Amino acid sequence: MTPRTRSAVLWGLVGTLSFLVLVQGYRLLVGTLNIGFGATAAVAVLVGLVVTATAYATEHRLSAKGRT
């Protein structure tokens, strides 16, 4: 696995876990959501995929500008 791919996958994992933490915090502080566990997991995976794709697509642009 190349460093660029590893970095993108790790950012996707961070995005997924951040979304799950936000959902859990909402449920603890505000109340229940009207979506179940399966839908929450599906949205978390979708968030992770979007973050992974975005990180992979933009990393070479940032490194070319010397920002990484």
C-alpha positions in Angstrom: 0.0 0.0 0.0 1.4 3.4 -1.0 1.7 6.1 1.6 -0.8 8.2 -0.3 -3.4 5.3 -0.2 -2.6 4.6 3.5 -3.1 8.2 4.4 -6.4 8.4 2.5 -7.7 5.2 4.2 -6.8 6.5 7.6 -8.5 9.8 7.0 -11.6 7.9 5.9 -11.4 6.0 9.2 -11.2 9.2 11.1 -14.2 10.6 9.2 -16.2 7.4 10.0 -15.4 7.4 13.7 -16.0 11.1 14.0 -19.5 10.7 12.5 -20.3 7.8 14.9 -19.0 9.9 17.9 -21.3 12.8 16.8 -24.3 10.5 16.5 -23.6 8.9 19.9 -23.1 12.4 21.5 -26.5 13.5 20.0 -28.2 10.5 21.4 -26.7 11.0 24.8 -27.4 14.7 25.1 -30.5 15.4 23.0 -32.4 12.1 22.6 -33.0 9.3 20.2 -32.8 9.7 16.5 -35.5 8.4 14.2 -33.0 6.1 12.4 -31.9 2.7 13.4 -28.5 1.0 13.8 -28.3 -0.2 10.2 -29.0 3.2 8.7 -26.5 4.8 11.0 -23.9 2.3 10.0 -24.7 2.8 6.3 -24.3 6.6 6.6 -21.1 6.2 8.6 -19.6 4.0 5.8 -20.8 6.5 3.2 -19.1 9.3 5.1 -15.9 7.2 5.3 -15.9 6.5 1.6 -16.4 10.2 0.7 -13.6 11.3 3.1 -11.3 8.6 1.7 -12.0 9.6 -1.9 -11.6 13.3 -1.1 -8.3 12.8 0.8 -6.9 10.7 -2.0 -7.9 13.1 -4.7 -6.6 16.2 -3.0 -3.4 15.0 -1.3 -1.3 15.3 -4.5 -2.5 18.9 -4.9 -1.5 19.8 -1.4 1.9 18.1 -1.6 2.6 19.9 -4.9 2.1 23.2 -3.2 4.3 22.1 -0.3 1.4 22.0 2.3 1.9 18.5 3.6 
